[in-house]
Each structure stands twice: as C-alpha cells, then as structure tokens.
Amino acid sequence: MEDAYQKAQKGMAYLKSAIYIVLSNAPEEGLRNVNIGRTLGIYSGHIGHEGHIPRTLLAIMENEGIVKQNSSNKKWQIIKYSG
C-alpha cells in the first residue's frame, strides 16, 4: 500500500507543477479552469461534471496559498509574492 500512496502523491505533485507552469505562462488576467484542464488534457468527467480534476487540484493549490481565483471573471492566477 505504501507504494501506491507514494505514486499517487508523486502524480499529484506532477499535476500541480504542470498547473503552475501553465499559469506562469498565462496572460496576466489568468486562465479559467476549463482552459487549464484542456491545456493539460485533464478536463474530463461525466456529463454535467466535467472539470473536476483541474478544479480539485486548483482548490488544493488555493489552500496552499499558491493560486487564487478572481471572483469577478473566475480566472485563476499565481499568487505573486514581493519579498
């Protein structure tokens, strides 16, 4: 079971890293969930629930303080720190 857990964690890390790269190269106003998911080929799910994969990962990254969603346009951006 440890091997499966480690593989899952590594996969999550790779996906989060890929999202970070996509957002790093995005326009200043950011990208919508659908654009991020389609760019990475992970915009899927059953009818009416497409996009759960990228949305879940974005929520995790938001809780980690890495990304934020603009509430007015629903676009995601990297949180830039000045320091």
PDB file of N, CA, C and O in Angstrom:
ATOM      1  N   MET A   1       0.814  -1.193   0.000  1.00  0.00           N
ATOM      2  CA  MET A   1       0.000   0.000   0.000  1.00  0.00           C
ATOM      3  C   MET A   1       0.862   1.263   0.000  1.00  0.00           C
ATOM      4  O   MET A   1       0.477   2.265  -0.603  1.00  0.00           O
ATOM      5  N   GLU A   2       1.997   1.235   0.652  1.00  0.00           N
ATOM      6  CA  GLU A   2       2.860   2.418   0.672  1.00  0.00           C
ATOM      7  C   GLU A   2       3.255   2.825  -0.737  1.00  0.00           C
ATOM      8  O   GLU A   2       3.284   4.014  -1.054  1.00  0.00           O
ATOM      9  N   ASP A   3       3.560   1.848  -1.587  1.00  0.00           N
ATOM     10  CA  ASP A   3       3.970   2.147  -2.955  1.00  0.00           C
ATOM     11  C   ASP A   3       2.857   2.875  -3.709  1.00  0.00           C
ATOM     12  O   ASP A   3       3.123   3.829  -4.440  1.00  0.00           O
ATOM     13  N   ALA A   4       1.629   2.434  -3.536  1.00  0.00           N
ATOM     14  CA  ALA A   4       0.501   3.077  -4.204  1.00  0.00           C
ATOM     15  C   ALA A   4       0.326   4.500  -3.708  1.00  0.00           C
ATOM     16  O   ALA A   4       0.087   5.406  -4.507  1.00  0.00           O
ATOM     17  N   TYR A   5       0.441   4.714  -2.413  1.00  0.00           N
ATOM     18  CA  TYR A   5       0.320   6.050  -1.840  1.00  0.00           C
ATOM     19  C   TYR A   5       1.421   6.965  -2.377  1.00  0.00           C
ATOM     20  O   TYR A   5       1.152   8.104  -2.759  1.00  0.00           O
ATOM     21  N   GLN A   6       2.630   6.478  -2.406  1.00  0.00           N
ATOM     22  CA  GLN A   6       3.751   7.276  -2.902  1.00  0.00           C
ATOM     23  C   GLN A   6       3.571   7.639  -4.367  1.00  0.00           C
ATOM     24  O   GLN A   6       3.875   8.764  -4.764  1.00  0.00           O
ATOM     25  N   LYS A   7       3.088   6.720  -5.165  1.00  0.00           N
ATOM     26  CA  LYS A   7       2.842   7.003  -6.579  1.00  0.00           C
ATOM     27  C   LYS A   7       1.744   8.052  -6.740  1.00  0.00           C
ATOM     28  O   LYS A   7       1.855   8.941  -7.585  1.00  0.00           O
ATOM     29  N   ALA A   8       0.701   7.957  -5.947  1.00  0.00           N
ATOM     30  CA  ALA A   8      -0.391   8.930  -6.007  1.00  0.00           C
ATOM     31  C   ALA A   8       0.115  10.320  -5.624  1.00  0.00           C
ATOM     32  O   ALA A   8      -0.225  11.305  -6.279  1.00  0.00           O
ATOM     33  N   GLN A   9       0.915  10.404  -4.582  1.00  0.00           N
ATOM     34  CA  GLN A   9       1.446  11.698  -4.157  1.00  0.00           C
ATOM     35  C   GLN A   9       2.375  12.291  -5.209  1.00  0.00           C
ATOM     36  O   GLN A   9       2.363  13.499  -5.446  1.00  0.00           O
ATOM     37  N   LYS A  10       3.168  11.449  -5.830  1.00  0.00           N
ATOM     38  CA  LYS A  10       4.063  11.905  -6.887  1.00  0.00           C
ATOM     39  C   LYS A  10       3.253  12.405  -8.086  1.00  0.00           C
ATOM     40  O   LYS A  10       3.588  13.429  -8.681  1.00  0.00           O
ATOM     41  N   GLY A  11       2.194  11.685  -8.437  1.00  0.00           N
ATOM     42  CA  GLY A  11       1.323  12.101  -9.535  1.00  0.00           C
ATOM     43  C   GLY A  11       0.662  13.443  -9.246  1.00  0.00           C
ATOM     44  O   GLY A  11       0.581  14.295 -10.131  1.00  0.00           O
ATOM     45  N   MET A  12       0.195  13.639  -8.027  1.00  0.00           N
ATOM     46  CA  MET A  12      -0.406  14.914  -7.636  1.00  0.00           C
ATOM     47  C   MET A  12       0.623  16.036  -7.747  1.00  0.00           C
ATOM     48  O   MET A  12       0.312  17.126  -8.227  1.00  0.00           O
ATOM     49  N   ALA A  13       1.828  15.768  -7.310  1.00  0.00           N
ATOM     50  CA  ALA A  13       2.883  16.783  -7.380  1.00  0.00           C
ATOM     51  C   ALA A  13       3.177  17.161  -8.833  1.00  0.00           C
ATOM     52  O   ALA A  13       3.354  18.340  -9.140  1.00  0.00           O
ATOM     53  N   TYR A  14       3.229  16.187  -9.714  1.00  0.00           N
ATOM     54  CA  TYR A  14       3.462  16.464 -11.134  1.00  0.00           C
ATOM     55  C   TYR A  14       2.319  17.305 -11.728  1.00  0.00           C
ATOM     56  O   TYR A  14       2.570  18.251 -12.474  1.00  0.00           O
ATOM     57  N   LEU A  15       1.089  16.965 -11.405  1.00  0.00           N
ATOM     58  CA  LEU A  15      -0.050  17.717 -11.926  1.00  0.00           C
ATOM     59  C   LEU A  15      -0.071  19.147 -11.392  1.00  0.00           C
ATOM     60  O   LEU A  15      -0.330  20.087 -12.144  1.00  0.00           O
ATOM     61  N   LYS A  16       0.201  19.315 -10.099  1.00  0.00           N
ATOM     62  CA  LYS A  16       0.240  20.655  -9.530  1.00  0.00           C
ATOM     63  C   LYS A  16       1.364  21.473 -10.162  1.00  0.00           C
ATOM     64  O   LYS A  16       1.192  22.662 -10.429  1.00  0.00           O
ATOM     65  N   SER A  17       2.484  20.856 -10.396  1.00  0.00           N
ATOM     66  CA  SER A  17       3.601  21.527 -11.052  1.00  0.00           C
ATOM     67  C   SER A  17       3.223  21.945 -12.471  1.00  0.00           C
ATOM     68  O   SER A  17       3.572  23.042 -12.908  1.00  0.00           O
ATOM     69  N   ALA A  18       2.518  21.086 -13.186  1.00  0.00           N
ATOM     70  CA  ALA A  18       2.089  21.399 -14.543  1.00  0.00           C
ATOM     71  C   ALA A  18       1.114  22.580 -14.539  1.00  0.00           C
ATOM     72  O   ALA A  18       1.200  23.454 -15.402  1.00  0.00           O
ATOM     73  N   ILE A  19       0.200  22.611 -13.588  1.00  0.00           N
ATOM     74  CA  ILE A  19      -0.724  23.739 -13.470  1.00  0.00           C
ATOM     75  C   ILE A  19       0.047  25.024 -13.193  1.00  0.00           C
ATOM     76  O   ILE A  19      -0.255  26.070 -13.767  1.00  0.00           O
ATOM     77  N   TYR A  20       1.024  24.946 -12.329  1.00  0.00           N
ATOM     78  CA  TYR A  20       1.843  26.119 -12.011  1.00  0.00           C
ATOM     79  C   TYR A  20       2.547  26.639 -13.265  1.00  0.00           C
ATOM     80  O   TYR A  20       2.589  27.848 -13.494  1.00  0.00           O
ATOM     81  N   ILE A  21       3.088  25.749 -14.062  1.00  0.00           N
ATOM     82  CA  ILE A  21       3.767  26.143 -15.306  1.00  0.00           C
ATOM     83  C   ILE A  21       2.775  26.798 -16.270  1.00  0.00           C
ATOM     84  O   ILE A  21       3.082  27.830 -16.867  1.00  0.00           O
ATOM     85  N   VAL A  22       1.594  26.206 -16.424  1.00  0.00           N
ATOM     86  CA  VAL A  22       0.584  26.775 -17.318  1.00  0.00           C
ATOM     87  C   VAL A  22       0.212  28.189 -16.859  1.00  0.00           C
ATOM     88  O   VAL A  22       0.142  29.109 -17.673  1.00  0.00           O
ATOM     89  N   LEU A  23      -0.027  28.358 -15.559  1.00  0.00           N
ATOM     90  CA  LEU A  23      -0.405  29.673 -15.052  1.00  0.00           C
ATOM     91  C   LEU A  23       0.753  30.666 -15.114  1.00  0.00           C
ATOM     92  O   LEU A  23       0.528  31.868 -15.256  1.00  0.00           O
ATOM     93  N   SER A  24       1.975  30.184 -15.011  1.00  0.00           N
ATOM     94  CA  SER A  24       3.145  31.060 -15.129  1.00  0.00           C
ATOM     95  C   SER A  24       3.252  31.660 -16.525  1.00  0.00           C
ATOM     96  O   SER A  24       3.786  32.755 -16.698  1.00  0.00           O
ATOM     97  N   ASN A  25       2.747  30.946 -17.511  1.00  0.00           N
ATOM     98  CA  ASN A  25       2.810  31.389 -18.905  1.00  0.00           C
ATOM     99  C   ASN A  25       1.484  31.955 -19.401  1.00  0.00           C
ATOM    100  O   ASN A  25       1.338  32.247 -20.588  1.00  0.00           O
ATOM    101  N   ALA A  26       0.528  32.108 -18.507  1.00  0.00           N
ATOM    102  CA  ALA A  26      -0.805  32.591 -18.872  1.00  0.00           C
ATOM    103  C   ALA A  26      -0.811  34.118 -18.993  1.00  0.00           C
ATOM    104  O   ALA A  26       0.090  34.786 -18.488  1.00  0.00           O
ATOM    105  N   PRO A  27      -1.820  34.660 -19.657  1.00  0.00           N
ATOM    106  CA  PRO A  27      -1.984  36.112 -19.658  1.00  0.00           C
ATOM    107  C   PRO A  27      -2.113  36.634 -18.225  1.00  0.00           C
ATOM    108  O   PRO A  27      -2.464  35.882 -17.316  1.00  0.00           O
ATOM    109  N   GLU A  28      -1.834  37.898 -18.030  1.00  0.00           N
ATOM    110  CA  GLU A  28      -1.842  38.479 -16.687  1.00  0.00           C
ATOM    111  C   GLU A  28      -3.164  38.275 -15.956  1.00  0.00           C
ATOM    112  O   GLU A  28      -3.181  38.112 -14.736  1.00  0.00           O
ATOM    113  N   GLU A  29      -4.285  38.283 -16.704  1.00  0.00           N
ATOM    114  CA  GLU A  29      -5.591  38.125 -16.055  1.00  0.00           C
ATOM    115  C   GLU A  29      -5.877  36.679 -15.655  1.00  0.00           C
ATOM    116  O   GLU A  29      -6.881  36.418 -14.992  1.00  0.00           O
ATOM    117  N   GLY A  30      -5.017  35.732 -16.044  1.00  0.00           N
ATOM    118  CA  GLY A  30      -5.167  34.340 -15.651  1.00  0.00           C
ATOM    119  C   GLY A  30      -5.924  33.510 -16.671  1.00  0.00           C
ATOM    120  O   GLY A  30      -6.171  33.947 -17.795  1.00  0.00           O
ATOM    121  N   LEU A  31      -6.284  32.311 -16.259  1.00  0.00           N
ATOM    122  CA  LEU A  31      -6.994  31.361 -17.120  1.00  0.00           C
ATOM    123  C   LEU A  31      -8.160  30.747 -16.359  1.00  0.00           C
ATOM    124  O   LEU A  31      -8.117  30.604 -15.137  1.00  0.00           O
ATOM    125  N   ARG A  32      -9.187  30.393 -17.091  1.00  0.00           N
ATOM    126  CA  ARG A  32     -10.319  29.680 -16.497  1.00  0.00           C
ATOM    127  C   ARG A  32      -9.944  28.216 -16.288  1.00  0.00           C
ATOM    128  O   ARG A  32      -9.040  27.690 -16.937  1.00  0.00           O
ATOM    129  N   ASN A  33     -10.644  27.585 -15.385  1.00  0.00           N
ATOM    130  CA  ASN A  33     -10.466  26.164 -15.078  1.00  0.00           C
ATOM    131  C   ASN A  33     -10.467  25.329 -16.355  1.00  0.00           C
ATOM    132  O   ASN A  33      -9.603  24.472 -16.540  1.00  0.00           O
ATOM    133  N   VAL A  34     -11.437  25.579 -17.236  1.00  0.00           N
ATOM    134  CA  VAL A  34     -11.563  24.803 -18.469  1.00  0.00           C
ATOM    135  C   VAL A  34     -10.314  24.936 -19.339  1.00  0.00           C
ATOM    136  O   VAL A  34      -9.862  23.955 -19.930  1.00  0.00           O
ATOM    137  N   ASN A  35      -9.757  26.141 -19.420  1.00  0.00           N
ATOM    138  CA  ASN A  35      -8.561  26.344 -20.239  1.00  0.00           C
ATOM    139  C   ASN A  35      -7.353  25.615 -19.666  1.00  0.00           C
ATOM    140  O   ASN A  35      -6.555  25.044 -20.409  1.00  0.00           O
ATOM    141  N   ILE A  36      -7.221  25.636 -18.353  1.00  0.00           N
ATOM    142  CA  ILE A  36      -6.120  24.930 -17.697  1.00  0.00           C
ATOM    143  C   ILE A  36      -6.273  23.430 -17.932  1.00  0.00           C
ATOM    144  O   ILE A  36      -5.324  22.760 -18.339  1.00  0.00           O
ATOM    145  N   GLY A  37      -7.458  22.914 -17.675  1.00  0.00           N
ATOM    146  CA  GLY A  37      -7.713  21.483 -17.841  1.00  0.00           C
ATOM    147  C   GLY A  37      -7.513  20.991 -19.259  1.00  0.00           C
ATOM    148  O   GLY A  37      -6.928  19.931 -19.480  1.00  0.00           O
ATOM    149  N   ARG A  38      -7.998  21.757 -20.213  1.00  0.00           N
ATOM    150  CA  ARG A  38      -7.844  21.342 -21.612  1.00  0.00           C
ATOM    151  C   ARG A  38      -6.394  21.420 -22.055  1.00  0.00           C
ATOM    152  O   ARG A  38      -5.935  20.566 -22.815  1.00  0.00           O
ATOM    153  N   THR A  39      -5.666  22.427 -21.595  1.00  0.00           N
ATOM    154  CA  THR A  39      -4.242  22.539 -21.927  1.00  0.00           C
ATOM    155  C   THR A  39      -3.484  21.307 -21.451  1.00  0.00           C
ATOM    156  O   THR A  39      -2.572  20.835 -22.130  1.00  0.00           O
ATOM    157  N   LEU A  40      -3.854  20.792 -20.299  1.00  0.00           N
ATOM    158  CA  LEU A  40      -3.163  19.642 -19.716  1.00  0.00           C
ATOM    159  C   LEU A  40      -3.807  18.302 -20.077  1.00  0.00           C
ATOM    160  O   LEU A  40      -3.291  17.247 -19.710  1.00  0.00           O
ATOM    161  N   GLY A  41      -4.918  18.341 -20.785  1.00  0.00           N
ATOM    162  CA  GLY A  41      -5.588  17.097 -21.156  1.00  0.00           C
ATOM    163  C   GLY A  41      -6.267  16.411 -19.986  1.00  0.00           C
ATOM    164  O   GLY A  41      -6.437  15.192 -19.993  1.00  0.00           O
ATOM    165  N   ILE A  42      -6.662  17.195 -18.968  1.00  0.00           N
ATOM    166  CA  ILE A  42      -7.304  16.602 -17.791  1.00  0.00           C
ATOM    167  C   ILE A  42      -8.693  17.192 -17.548  1.00  0.00           C
ATOM    168  O   ILE A  42      -9.233  17.083 -16.448  1.00  0.00           O
ATOM    169  N   TYR A  43      -9.266  17.812 -18.571  1.00  0.00           N
ATOM    170  CA  TYR A  43     -10.612  18.357 -18.424  1.00  0.00           C
ATOM    171  C   TYR A  43     -11.588  17.264 -18.808  1.00  0.00           C
ATOM    172  O   TYR A  43     -11.968  17.125 -19.970  1.00  0.00           O
ATOM    173  N   SER A  44     -11.983  16.496 -17.817  1.00  0.00           N
ATOM    174  CA  SER A  44     -12.872  15.377 -18.089  1.00  0.00           C
ATOM    175  C   SER A  44     -13.800  15.148 -16.913  1.00  0.00           C
ATOM    176  O   SER A  44     -13.744  15.863 -15.913  1.00  0.00           O
ATOM    177  N   GLY A  45     -14.628  14.173 -17.038  1.00  0.00           N
ATOM    178  CA  GLY A  45     -15.600  13.831 -16.025  1.00  0.00           C
ATOM    179  C   GLY A  45     -16.873  13.393 -16.717  1.00  0.00           C
ATOM    180  O   GLY A  45     -16.947  13.386 -17.946  1.00  0.00           O
ATOM    181  N   HIS A  46     -17.870  13.029 -15.940  1.00  0.00           N
ATOM    182  CA  HIS A  46     -19.115  12.611 -16.564  1.00  0.00           C
ATOM    183  C   HIS A  46     -19.975  13.832 -16.886  1.00  0.00           C
ATOM    184  O   HIS A  46     -19.726  14.921 -16.370  1.00  0.00           O
ATOM    185  N   ILE A  47     -20.959  13.658 -17.715  1.00  0.00           N
ATOM    186  CA  ILE A  47     -21.784  14.754 -18.226  1.00  0.00           C
ATOM    187  C   ILE A  47     -22.305  15.620 -17.078  1.00  0.00           C
ATOM    188  O   ILE A  47     -22.877  15.133 -16.103  1.00  0.00           O
ATOM    189  N   GLY A  48     -22.084  16.907 -17.237  1.00  0.00           N
ATOM    190  CA  GLY A  48     -22.522  17.856 -16.215  1.00  0.00           C
ATOM    191  C   GLY A  48     -21.517  18.072 -15.104  1.00  0.00           C
ATOM    192  O   GLY A  48     -21.699  18.951 -14.262  1.00  0.00           O
ATOM    193  N   HIS A  49     -20.467  17.285 -15.094  1.00  0.00           N
ATOM    194  CA  HIS A  49     -19.463  17.397 -14.033  1.00  0.00           C
ATOM    195  C   HIS A  49     -18.055  17.417 -14.602  1.00  0.00           C
ATOM    196  O   HIS A  49     -17.104  17.024 -13.927  1.00  0.00           O
ATOM    197  N   GLU A  50     -17.918  17.871 -15.835  1.00  0.00           N
ATOM    198  CA  GLU A  50     -16.600  17.967 -16.433  1.00  0.00           C
ATOM    199  C   GLU A  50     -15.778  18.987 -15.652  1.00  0.00           C
ATOM    200  O   GLU A  50     -16.318  19.955 -15.116  1.00  0.00           O
ATOM    201  N   GLY A  51     -14.497  18.766 -15.596  1.00  0.00           N
ATOM    202  CA  GLY A  51     -13.604  19.723 -14.957  1.00  0.00           C
ATOM    203  C   GLY A  51     -13.298  19.470 -13.500  1.00  0.00           C
ATOM    204  O   GLY A  51     -12.633  20.286 -12.862  1.00  0.00           O
ATOM    205  N   HIS A  52     -13.764  18.366 -12.960  1.00  0.00           N
ATOM    206  CA  HIS A  52     -13.497  18.101 -11.550  1.00  0.00           C
ATOM    207  C   HIS A  52     -12.013  17.919 -11.259  1.00  0.00           C
ATOM    208  O   HIS A  52     -11.546  18.305 -10.187  1.00  0.00           O
ATOM    209  N   ILE A  53     -11.267  17.341 -12.190  1.00  0.00           N
ATOM    210  CA  ILE A  53      -9.842  17.089 -11.947  1.00  0.00           C
ATOM    211  C   ILE A  53      -9.082  18.402 -11.773  1.00  0.00           C
ATOM    212  O   ILE A  53      -8.465  18.598 -10.726  1.00  0.00           O
ATOM    213  N   PRO A  54      -9.097  19.314 -12.757  1.00  0.00           N
ATOM    214  CA  PRO A  54      -8.346  20.550 -12.557  1.00  0.00           C
ATOM    215  C   PRO A  54      -8.918  21.401 -11.427  1.00  0.00           C
ATOM    216  O   PRO A  54      -8.154  22.054 -10.717  1.00  0.00           O
ATOM    217  N   ARG A  55     -10.221  21.413 -11.241  1.00  0.00           N
ATOM    218  CA  ARG A  55     -10.829  22.241 -10.184  1.00  0.00           C
ATOM    219  C   ARG A  55     -10.396  21.761  -8.809  1.00  0.00           C
ATOM    220  O   ARG A  55     -10.108  22.574  -7.931  1.00  0.00           O
ATOM    221  N   THR A  56     -10.348  20.471  -8.616  1.00  0.00           N
ATOM    222  CA  THR A  56      -9.909  19.924  -7.331  1.00  0.00           C
ATOM    223  C   THR A  56      -8.455  20.276  -7.059  1.00  0.00           C
ATOM    224  O   THR A  56      -8.105  20.672  -5.947  1.00  0.00           O
ATOM    225  N   LEU A  57      -7.612  20.134  -8.067  1.00  0.00           N
ATOM    226  CA  LEU A  57      -6.195  20.476  -7.895  1.00  0.00           C
ATOM    227  C   LEU A  57      -6.014  21.968  -7.636  1.00  0.00           C
ATOM    228  O   LEU A  57      -5.191  22.355  -6.807  1.00  0.00           O
ATOM    229  N   LEU A  58      -6.773  22.809  -8.336  1.00  0.00           N
ATOM    230  CA  LEU A  58      -6.707  24.251  -8.096  1.00  0.00           C
ATOM    231  C   LEU A  58      -7.147  24.591  -6.677  1.00  0.00           C
ATOM    232  O   LEU A  58      -6.563  25.475  -6.051  1.00  0.00           O
ATOM    233  N   ALA A  59      -8.158  23.913  -6.163  1.00  0.00           N
ATOM    234  CA  ALA A  59      -8.611  24.149  -4.790  1.00  0.00           C
ATOM    235  C   ALA A  59      -7.523  23.773  -3.788  1.00  0.00           C
ATOM    236  O   ALA A  59      -7.316  24.477  -2.800  1.00  0.00           O
ATOM    237  N   ILE A  60      -6.834  22.677  -4.039  1.00  0.00           N
ATOM    238  CA  ILE A  60      -5.729  22.279  -3.163  1.00  0.00           C
ATOM    239  C   ILE A  60      -4.639  23.353  -3.190  1.00  0.00           C
ATOM    240  O   ILE A  60      -4.127  23.758  -2.147  1.00  0.00           O
ATOM    241  N   MET A  61      -4.294  23.806  -4.397  1.00  0.00           N
ATOM    242  CA  MET A  61      -3.250  24.818  -4.536  1.00  0.00           C
ATOM    243  C   MET A  61      -3.687  26.157  -3.921  1.00  0.00           C
ATOM    244  O   MET A  61      -2.860  26.905  -3.400  1.00  0.00           O
ATOM    245  N   GLU A  62      -4.979  26.448  -3.987  1.00  0.00           N
ATOM    246  CA  GLU A  62      -5.502  27.662  -3.366  1.00  0.00           C
ATOM    247  C   GLU A  62      -5.341  27.576  -1.850  1.00  0.00           C
ATOM    248  O   GLU A  62      -4.933  28.550  -1.217  1.00  0.00           O
ATOM    249  N   ASN A  63      -5.655  26.431  -1.268  1.00  0.00           N
ATOM    250  CA  ASN A  63      -5.486  26.229   0.179  1.00  0.00           C
ATOM    251  C   ASN A  63      -4.029  26.315   0.601  1.00  0.00           C
ATOM    252  O   ASN A  63      -3.724  26.675   1.738  1.00  0.00           O
ATOM    253  N   GLU A  64      -3.127  25.982  -0.320  1.00  0.00           N
ATOM    254  CA  GLU A  64      -1.693  26.064  -0.041  1.00  0.00           C
ATOM    255  C   GLU A  64      -1.149  27.480  -0.230  1.00  0.00           C
ATOM    256  O   GLU A  64       0.016  27.742   0.066  1.00  0.00           O
ATOM    257  N   GLY A  65      -1.993  28.394  -0.725  1.00  0.00           N
ATOM    258  CA  GLY A  65      -1.580  29.781  -0.926  1.00  0.00           C
ATOM    259  C   GLY A  65      -0.759  30.002  -2.182  1.00  0.00           C
ATOM    260  O   GLY A  65       0.018  30.954  -2.254  1.00  0.00           O
ATOM    261  N   ILE A  66      -0.921  29.134  -3.175  1.00  0.00           N
ATOM    262  CA  ILE A  66      -0.134  29.209  -4.410  1.00  0.00           C
ATOM    263  C   ILE A  66      -0.893  29.925  -5.517  1.00  0.00           C
ATOM    264  O   ILE A  66      -0.297  30.678  -6.288  1.00  0.00           O
ATOM    265  N   VAL A  67      -2.207  29.700  -5.608  1.00  0.00           N
ATOM    266  CA  VAL A  67      -3.032  30.307  -6.644  1.00  0.00           C
ATOM    267  C   VAL A  67      -4.249  30.958  -6.004  1.00  0.00           C
ATOM    268  O   VAL A  67      -4.592  30.692  -4.852  1.00  0.00           O
ATOM    269  N   LYS A  68      -4.889  31.818  -6.784  1.00  0.00           N
ATOM    270  CA  LYS A  68      -6.145  32.436  -6.343  1.00  0.00           C
ATOM    271  C   LYS A  68      -7.065  32.542  -7.546  1.00  0.00           C
ATOM    272  O   LYS A  68      -6.615  32.575  -8.691  1.00  0.00           O
ATOM    273  N   GLN A  69      -8.360  32.593  -7.269  1.00  0.00           N
ATOM    274  CA  GLN A  69      -9.338  32.766  -8.335  1.00  0.00           C
ATOM    275  C   GLN A  69      -9.963  34.146  -8.204  1.00  0.00           C
ATOM    276  O   GLN A  69     -10.409  34.540  -7.126  1.00  0.00           O
ATOM    277  N   ASN A  70      -9.989  34.870  -9.308  1.00  0.00           N
ATOM    278  CA  ASN A  70     -10.635  36.169  -9.357  1.00  0.00           C
ATOM    279  C   ASN A  70     -12.143  35.923  -9.355  1.00  0.00           C
ATOM    280  O   ASN A  70     -12.666  35.272 -10.259  1.00  0.00           O
ATOM    281  N   SER A  71     -12.828  36.431  -8.363  1.00  0.00           N
ATOM    282  CA  SER A  71     -14.262  36.141  -8.233  1.00  0.00           C
ATOM    283  C   SER A  71     -15.099  36.787  -9.329  1.00  0.00           C
ATOM    284  O   SER A  71     -16.198  36.312  -9.614  1.00  0.00           O
ATOM    285  N   SER A  72     -14.613  37.852  -9.950  1.00  0.00           N
ATOM    286  CA  SER A  72     -15.412  38.510 -10.979  1.00  0.00           C
ATOM    287  C   SER A  72     -15.340  37.815 -12.339  1.00  0.00           C
ATOM    288  O   SER A  72     -16.339  37.752 -13.056  1.00  0.00           O
ATOM    289  N   ASN A  73     -14.159  37.291 -12.700  1.00  0.00           N
ATOM    290  CA  ASN A  73     -14.046  36.650 -14.022  1.00  0.00           C
ATOM    291  C   ASN A  73     -13.780  35.144 -13.948  1.00  0.00           C
ATOM    292  O   ASN A  73     -13.691  34.475 -14.978  1.00  0.00           O
ATOM    293  N   LYS A  74     -13.655  34.617 -12.733  1.00  0.00           N
ATOM    294  CA  LYS A  74     -13.451  33.176 -12.488  1.00  0.00           C
ATOM    295  C   LYS A  74     -12.124  32.649 -13.030  1.00  0.00           C
ATOM    296  O   LYS A  74     -11.964  31.442 -13.210  1.00  0.00           O
ATOM    297  N   LYS A  75     -11.176  33.544 -13.289  1.00  0.00           N
ATOM    298  CA  LYS A  75      -9.879  33.119 -13.812  1.00  0.00           C
ATOM    299  C   LYS A  75      -8.895  32.912 -12.670  1.00  0.00           C
ATOM    300  O   LYS A  75      -8.927  33.608 -11.655  1.00  0.00           O
ATOM    301  N   TRP A  76      -8.021  31.931 -12.871  1.00  0.00           N
ATOM    302  CA  TRP A  76      -7.021  31.559 -11.877  1.00  0.00           C
ATOM    303  C   TRP A  76      -5.687  32.212 -12.198  1.00  0.00           C
ATOM    304  O   TRP A  76      -5.291  32.340 -13.357  1.00  0.00           O
ATOM    305  N   GLN A  77      -5.000  32.624 -11.121  1.00  0.00           N
ATOM    306  CA  GLN A  77      -3.694  33.253 -11.249  1.00  0.00           C
ATOM    307  C   GLN A  77      -2.785  32.731 -10.146  1.00  0.00           C
ATOM    308  O   GLN A  77      -3.246  32.271  -9.102  1.00  0.00           O
ATOM    309  N   ILE A  78      -1.487  32.812 -10.400  1.00  0.00           N
ATOM    310  CA  ILE A  78      -0.500  32.514  -9.363  1.00  0.00           C
ATOM    311  C   ILE A  78      -0.474  33.687  -8.401  1.00  0.00           C
ATOM    312  O   ILE A  78      -0.572  34.837  -8.830  1.00  0.00           O
ATOM    313  N   ILE A  79      -0.346  33.424  -7.126  1.00  0.00           N
ATOM    314  CA  ILE A  79      -0.179  34.483  -6.137  1.00  0.00           C
ATOM    315  C   ILE A  79       1.283  34.894  -6.164  1.00  0.00           C
ATOM    316  O   ILE A  79       2.174  34.099  -5.864  1.00  0.00           O
ATOM    317  N   LYS A  80       1.510  36.133  -6.523  1.00  0.00           N
ATOM    318  CA  LYS A  80       2.886  36.642  -6.618  1.00  0.00           C
ATOM    319  C   LYS A  80       3.238  37.338  -5.313  1.00  0.00           C
ATOM    320  O   LYS A  80       2.527  38.230  -4.850  1.00  0.00           O
ATOM    321  N   TYR A  81       4.340  36.914  -4.738  1.00  0.00           N
ATOM    322  CA  TYR A  81       4.821  37.494  -3.502  1.00  0.00           C
ATOM    323  C   TYR A  81       5.941  38.471  -3.799  1.00  0.00           C
ATOM    324  O   TYR A  81       6.802  38.218  -4.642  1.00  0.00           O
ATOM    325  N   SER A  82       5.916  39.570  -3.107  1.00  0.00           N
ATOM    326  CA  SER A  82       7.026  40.522  -3.242  1.00  0.00           C
ATOM    327  C   SER A  82       7.829  40.449  -1.955  1.00  0.00           C
ATOM    328  O   SER A  82       7.323  40.715  -0.865  1.00  0.00           O
ATOM    329  N   GLY A  83       9.062  40.089  -2.108  1.00  0.00           N
ATOM    330  CA  GLY A  83       9.835  39.962  -0.879  1.00  0.00           C
ATOM    331  C   GLY A  83      11.240  39.625  -1.087  1.00  0.00           C
ATOM    332  O   GLY A  83      11.992  39.491  -0.122  1.00  0.00           O
TER     333      GLY A  83
END
